[in-house]
Amino acid sequence: MKPYIVGISGSSGVVYGLRLTRVLAELGYDLILTITDAARLVIHEEVGIEIDDLGSDDFLKSLFKPEVLERVKYYHYKDLLAPVSSGSFRTRGMVIMPCSVSTLSQIAHGASQNLLERAADVVIKEKRKLILVPRETPLSAIHLENMLKLARLGVDIVPANPGFYGRPKRIDDLIDFVVGKVLDLLGIEAELFERWKGKETSVVANPQLI
């Protein structure tokens, strides 16, 4: 089975990427995972898990259950000889979640400084699915121009903006909303969040307002 690539870059919101990895693996998909050094620092700050060495995949045991690890192949972010560096290695596509605006900028300008950026560059040139999940606010004109450039190339930009119409009760509900929207774009059924079903109303539209 062709794998999905999951990248976690150094932006706030690493829980989104960790949750996505768990869900995809639990649904039976093979994954290739890479984590930047900046993401390593954010994982420590936001999740409380300290990763001493990204050169070994031993740290994955503190992030994922054994059944998840069976589906995950990890590559160091500096390993430009990894399979995903080449378009001849076939994948289902890639998600960078979260995607820092720095990483987004590098991808938008075709500057492949690490495996995460190179893999995204390959996915774009091979016309495969690429989803970027930026978690930044406010956004500058530079950020928006980079997103527009990538969107015009067919890249899906999914800001980490959870919806509230399902009346979330836990932080996990907010996380699952964003992860669920990414899965929708991948065409994967998971039903992680409550979907809007519409609502009947007795209000009659005023023709003058239409």
C-alpha positions in Angstrom: 0.0 0.0 0.0 1.4 3.4 -0.9 2.0 5.5 2.2 1.0 9.0 3.2 3.7 11.4 4.3 3.1 13.3 7.5 5.3 16.2 8.4 5.3 18.1 11.7 7.1 21.4 11.6 7.9 24.0 14.3 4.7 25.8 14.7 2.3 25.8 17.7 -0.3 23.0 17.4 1.9 19.9 17.1 -1.0 18.0 18.7 -2.8 18.3 15.4 0.0 16.4 13.6 0.3 13.8 16.3 -3.4 13.1 16.3 -3.5 12.9 12.5 -0.7 10.3 12.6 -2.5 8.2 15.2 -5.8 8.3 13.3 -4.3 7.4 9.9 -2.4 4.5 11.4 -5.4 3.2 13.4 -7.4 3.3 10.2 -4.8 1.0 8.6 -2.8 3.4 6.5 1.0 3.2 6.2 2.8 6.4 7.0 6.2 8.1 6.5 6.8 10.6 9.3 9.4 13.4 9.6 9.7 15.9 12.4 11.8 19.1 12.3 14.1 20.1 15.1 11.9 23.2 15.8 8.9 20.8 16.1 10.9 18.8 18.6 11.2 21.9 20.8 7.5 22.6 20.4 6.5 19.1 21.3 8.4 19.5 24.6 6.7 22.9 25.3 3.1 21.9 24.3 3.0 18.1 25.0 5.6 17.8 27.7 7.6 15.1 26.0 11.3 15.7 25.7 13.0 14.4 22.6 16.8 14.2 23.1 17.7 12.8 19.7 15.8 12.9 16.4 18.5 10.7 14.9 16.9 7.6 16.5 13.3 6.7 16.3 13.2 5.5 19.9 11.4 8.6 20.9 8.4 7.6 18.9 7.5 5.1 21.7 6.7 8.1 23.9 4.4 9.6 21.3 2.5 6.6 19.8 1.1 3.2 20.9 2.7 0.0 19.5 -0.2 -0.5 17.1 0.4 2.9 15.6 4.2 2.4 15.4 3.6 -0.7 13.2 2.3 1.6 10.5 4.9 4.4 10.9 8.3 4.7 9.1 10.3 7.6 10.5 13.0 9.5 8.6 15.2 12.3 10.1 14.5 15.7 8.7 18.0 16.0 7.4 18.0 12.7 5.6 17.7 13.9 2.0 18.4 10.4 0.8 15.1 9.1 2.2 12.7 7.6 -0.4 10.3 10.5 -0.3 13.1 12.7 -1.7 12.4 11.2 -5.1 9.3 11.4 -7.3 9.9 7.8 -8.4 8.9 6.7 -4.9 5.1 6.6 -5.0 3.0 8.0 -2.2 -0.7 8.9 -1.7 0.2 12.4 -0.8 1.4 14.5 2.1 0.1 16.5 5.0 2.2 19.0 7.0 0.4 19.6 10.2 1.1 22.1 11.7 2.9 23.9 8.9 4.9 26.9 10.1 4.8 30.0 7.9 8.6 29.6 7.5 8.1 26.1 6.1 5.2 27.3 3.9 7.5 30.1 2.5 10.2 27.6 1.7 7.8 25.3 -0.1 6.2 28.2 -2.0 9.6 29.2 -3.3 10.9 25.7 -4.1 13.7 26.0 -1.5 14.2 22.4 -0.3 16.5 22.8 2.8 15.4 19.6 4.5 13.4 16.4 4.0 10.1 18.0 4.9 10.5 20.7 2.3 11.9 18.4 -0.3 9.1 15.9 0.1 6.6 18.7 -0.3 8.4 19.9 -3.5 8.2 16.3 -4.9 4.5 16.0 -4.1 3.8 19.3 -5.9 5.9 18.4 -9.0 4.3 14.9 -9.2 0.9 16.5 -8.9 -0.1 14.5 -5.8 -2.2 15.7 -2.9 -0.5 18.2 -0.6 -2.3 19.7 2.4 -0.7 22.4 4.6 -2.2 23.3 8.0 -0.8 26.7 9.0 -1.3 27.7 12.7 -0.4 31.4 12.8 -2.2 34.6 13.6 -2.4 37.3 12.5 -1.3 36.6 8.9 0.9 39.1 7.1 0.5 39.9 3.4 3.7 37.8 2.9 2.0 34.8 4.5 -1.2 35.3 2.4 0.7 35.7 -0.8 2.6 32.5 -0.2 -0.7 30.6 0.5 -2.3 32.0 -2.6 0.7 31.0 -4.7 0.5 27.4 -3.4 -3.3 27.3 -3.7 -3.0 28.2 -7.3 -0.7 25.2 -7.7 -3.4 22.9 -6.3 -2.2 22.8 -2.7 -4.9 22.6 -0.1 -4.5 25.2 2.7 -6.4 24.3 5.8 -5.9 26.8 8.6 -6.2 25.3 12.1 -9.5 27.0 12.7 -11.9 24.6 14.5 -15.7 25.1 14.2 -17.9 25.5 17.2 -21.4 24.6 15.8 -21.0 21.1 17.2 -20.6 22.7 20.7 -17.2 21.1 21.6 -16.8 20.1 25.2 -13.1 19.2 25.2 -9.9 20.4 23.6 -9.8 17.0 21.9 -13.1 17.9 20.1 -11.4 21.1 18.7 -8.4 19.1 17.5 -10.6 16.4 15.9 -12.5 19.0 14.0 -9.4 20.2 12.2 -8.0 16.7 11.8 -11.4 15.6 10.4 -11.4 18.3 7.8 -8.0 17.1 6.6 -9.2 13.6 6.4 -12.2 14.8 4.3 -9.8 16.3 1.8 -7.9 13.0 1.7 -11.2 11.2 1.0 -11.0 9.2 4.3 -14.1 8.4 6.3 -13.5 8.9 10.0 -16.3 11.0 11.4 -14.2 12.7 14.0 -16.5 15.7 14.3 -20.2 16.5 14.3 -21.3 17.7 10.8 -23.7 20.5 10.2 -27.1 19.0 9.4 -29.0 22.3 8.8 -31.7 23.8 11.0 -35.3 24.6 10.3 -36.3 28.1 11.0 -39.6 29.9 11.0 -38.1 33.2 10.0 -39.5 34.4 6.6 -36.9 36.0 4.4 -37.5 39.7 3.7 -37.4 40.2 -0.1 -35.9 43.6 0.4 -32.9 42.1 2.0 -32.3 39.6 -0.8 
